[in-house]
Amino acid sequence: MSVQSLDRAFDILELLSTQQSGLSITDISRSLDLHKSTVFRLLNSLKSREYIRQNTATLKYHIGYAFIELCSLYLSNLELKTEAEPVLRNLSKKTTQTVFLATLQENQAMYIDKVEQYNSLRKYSIIGTRTPLYCSALGKSLLTGMTNTAISDLYRESEFISVTEKTVNDLPTLIKDIEKCRERQWSFDDEENEQGVKCIASPIYDYRGKVIAAVSTSWHVKSPPDIPVEQIAEYVRDAGLEISHNMGYKPADDKFSSSQRA
């Protein structure tokens, strides 16, 4: 699609967004001063991706569900970051380490926020970057939201690339690890994604009980934290549950008491 066609497609989307009752091809053509054949071609392209839809009774076009979903995902991430930020800062203070927030994007974990003990422009260098699911603590926590069958389907035809000598390199080992992560509600990356770096993460749930993100902290083996790994895991797990609570999650067993949120 040329730049001109892209501009025209956006013109159509912006026009339809202001018309609740929808518009016909003639209406769009007249409003944007475009030939009907051009409008028809662009509408078909947008329709195939579900960014617009056509009412079969009136034949008028409306904003589609894919566009609404795209906006919803964006707004959800904004809400997630807003609710998570004070919790991330508190976790960083407790662990004295850098902490991260990530979501699932195209079968990878994508960093959407980072908090350090000091202000740094380096924070923004990692935002938007991605890391594999099978060998990172963040990724493993995101995988806990999938069934074992779904994980098997995801990696049945995929090659496990050994980033370090400790990287998980087969499906049975990965599933066994994820089952352990589900049970204790936190995951561990023991230099599996980066030599010399260890990481602990925990899943974040929404009001439906669905895993929507993960929070983590990491450290280098040459400068380990002063507190035990088990204590870090507890801090990270509680941070994940606190953010989950802020997103509307209510655990069935009510383990996340008000004392834990304090």
N, C-alpha and C positions, 0 to 999 in steps of 0.2 A: 504494500500500500504506500503510495507516494505521500509526501508531506502535505500536499494540497488535499488529497483524499482524507488524510487523517484529520486535518483541520475541519473539513466538512462533516466528518463523522461526529466530531465533538460539537459542532454547531447543531447537529440534529439532536444529540443527547441533551444539550443545554436547552433547546427549544421544547423537547418533550417533557423535560423535568418541570416546566412551568404550566403544563397543560394536563390537568387531572383527568379530563374527559377524553384525552387522546386526540391525535390528528391523522388525517388521511394523507396519502401521497401528494395529492393536489394541494392540500393545506401547507405541507412542509415545503413543497416546491415553490409555492407562491411566497411564503414567509422568508425563505432563504435565497430566493431568486436563483434557484437551481433547476436544471432540466429534469423532467420526471424520470428519465432513464438513469440519470446519475443518482437521484434519490432512491430509486428502486434498488440499484446495485448496492448502495451503502446500507440500506435497510436490511437487505438479505444477509449481508455480511455480519451486521450487528445482531440480527435475529438468530443466526446460526450459533453465536456465542452466548445467546440468551441475555444480551445486554438490553434488548428491547423485545417486546412481545406484541402480537397482533390479536385484537379481539375478532374472533371468527364471525360474530354477528354484525358488528358495525364496520369491520375491516380497518378500523383505526389502530394506530400504533401508540404504545405506552412504554414507559421505562420498564425494563425487564428485571427478573429476579436476580440475575447474576450481578447487575449493577448494585442492587440493594444489598446483596450478600457481601460484595466488595466493600461497600461503605460500612456495613455492620462489623466486618472483621477489623477495619481500621479503627472504628470507634471503640470496639472491645479492647484492642491493644492500648488505646489511649487510657481507658478506664483501668486496665490492668496495671499499667505503669504508675498511674496516679495512686492507686490503692497500695501498690507494692513499695513505693519509694521510701516511706518512713520505716517500713519493716526491713528493707535492704540496708538502710543506714544503721539501724539498730543491730542487725546481724553482723555487719562489718565491724562495728564497735566491739561487740562481744567476742568475735573471733580474731580481731586485729588483722583481718585479711581482706582482700578484694572479694566482692561478691558479684554474682551475675544473675540476670533474668533472661530466659529464653523461651521461645515458642516453637511449635512444630511447623516447618515450612518445606513442602516437597520432600518429605522423608529425610529431613535433616533438622538439626536444632539450630535456630537462628537467634543470635544475641540481640535483645532489644533494649537492654539497659545494663549498666555497670556502676558500682559504687566502690570508691577507694577511701582510704583513711585521710587522704588529702586531695584537694582539687587538682585535676590534671587534664590537659587537652587530649591525653592518650585515651581517655574514656571513649571518645567518639571514633577512635580507630577500629574498635571491635564491633560497634553497633552495625547490624546488618550482615555481619559475616556469619558463616555457617560451619557446623562441625558434625561429623558422623554420629548417628544414634548409637551404634553398637559398641563404640569404644570410648564414649565420654559419659561422665556422670549425669550431665544434663540430658543427654540422649537416652540413657537408660531409664531415667525417671519419666521421660515422655513416653517411652515404650511400655511402661507399666499400665498405661491407659488402653493398651491394645490387648486383645486375647492372644493366647499362644498360637492359635491358628492364623490370626492376622499377621503376627510376627513371622511365622513360617512362610506365609504367602509372600511377604515383603522381601525376605532374604533367600527364598528357595533358589532363585535364578541369579542371585547376586554374589559377587566375589568379595570375601572379607579381605580387605587390604591391611596388611600388618604394618601399622605406622611405627610401632616399637616392638621389642621382643615380647612384651607382655600383652599385646593386642589380642582380643578375642578373635579366633579365626575359624570358628565353626558354629553352626546353628544350635545344636544341643547344649553347648556350653553357654551360649547367649541366653537361651530360654531358661536354663537353670539359674543363671544369674538374675534374670528379670523376676523370676518367681521369688527369689530371696529378697529382692528389692521391694516387691509388693508387700511382703510379709512385715518387713521392718520399717517401711515407708521412707527409705532413703537408699541412695545408690552410691557406689564408690568406684572411682577411676584411679587405679593403682599404677600410674605411669603408663596407661594403655593408649593415651592419645598424644602424649608429649613426654619425652624422656625427662625425668627429673621432676615432673609436676604431678601432684596428687590432687584429687578433687572429690568433694562430697556434694550430692544434690538431693533434692526432694521434690516430688510432684506438687502442682497447684491445681485444685479442683474448682469448678464453677458450681452454680446452684443446682445443676443436674447431677453432680457427682462425676462429671467428665473431666479428665485431665486436659487442661488447656495451656499449661506452661510448666516451667520448672525453675527452681532457685538453687544456686550453688555457691560454694566458696572453694578456693584452691590455694595451694601453697607449693613452694619449691622445697625439695627434700633437703637442700643445703641450709634452708632457713625455716625449719618447722615451727608451728605455733607452740606456745608455752602450755597449752591445755591439751588433754588427751583427745585422741581421735574420736572416741566414743562420746565425749562431751560436745565436740564440734558437730557430730552427727545429730545429737539431740537438739542443738541450737538451730541447725538447718531444717530439721524436720518440723520443729515448732514454728519456724518462720514460714515454711510452706503451708502449714495449717492455718496460720494467722492470716496470710494473704488469701487463702481459700475462703476463710470465714468472711473476709471483707468482700469477696466476690459472691457471697450468698450461699456458700457450702455449709451444710449441716450434716456431720457424720452420724450415721445410724446409731453407733454405740456411744455417742456423746463423750468421747474421750477428750475432746478439746474443750476443757472447762474454762471458766472465766479466769481462774488462777493462772492458766497457761497463757492466756491472752494478755495478762497484766505485764 
